[in-house]
Amino acid sequence: MFKLVKYVLIDILRNKILLGYTLVMLLLSCTLFNVEDNAAKGLLGLLNLVLIIIPLVSIVFSTIYVYNSSEFIELLVSQPLQRISIWLSVFYGLAIAMVIAFLIGVAVPVLLFKADASGFMLIATGILLSIIFVAIAMLASVYTRDKAKGIGASVILWLYFTLLFDGLVLFLLFQFSDFPLEKPMIAVSALNPVDLSRILILLHMDASALMGYTGAVFKDFFGTITGSLFSFGVLTLWVIIPTWLSVRAFKRKDL
């Protein structure tokens, strides 16, 4: 399994698209910190890139890679290798590659300009988001044979987590505005790793005051050690559950 992970990782790291993504993120990160006179403002601008660009590139790149490697995967399946080892090797290779790209493109500038609690929280959530959307991409690709449909499904999932989910939540808040929904929103936020990451970073940047009473409720929960452990536990589940479902589907899939 280690040899498979090594082969997949080397193959991905040679990809020009991944190299370009890393360089663009590095350039944007350095630019944001140098343009703003305050490092906190630069970090806030970088937050939007982490919550939008990182999931998009992770899910689309991973989906395309899985489809382009379909013949290689079929060849491995014909060998005396366990399917779970093959699929997890592809997952580990993709996850490690996306994390390396994120660390070089985002984490290094953050450590240089804003090495505090909020900076470390941005790095931690960015790493988890990279892995989460790799897992979601593999889940989407294993259930769809057609490449175009698989990529379309991945893009739709990205749109849901980054844009549509917030719209649905706002709609529910307006519809039930007469009821106290602040505490139930804590449970709802766990249904979206992007929103959960945004809340964690904003709270560590002391931006919860801009969120009103809801922000105060979030800070009372997510600002505690228990809340932080709960949040990272939920984000970890967002890695484990899609990966387990994709492995289960791949083991049963007729290639």
Buried (B, 14 or more C-beta within 10 A) or exposed (E): EEEBBBEBBEBBBEBEEBEEBBEBBBEBBBBBBEEBEEBBEBBBBBBEBBBBBBBBBBBBBBBBBBBEBEEBBEEBBEEEEEBEEBBBBBBBBBBBBBBBBBBBBBBBBBEEBBEEEBBBBBBBBBBBBBBBBBBBBBBBBBBBEEBEEBBBBBBEBBEBBBEBBBEEBEEBBEEEEEEEBBEEBBEBBBEBBBBBBBBBBBBBBEBBEEBEEBBEBBBBBBBEEEBBEBBBEBBEEBBEBBBEBBBBBBEEBEE
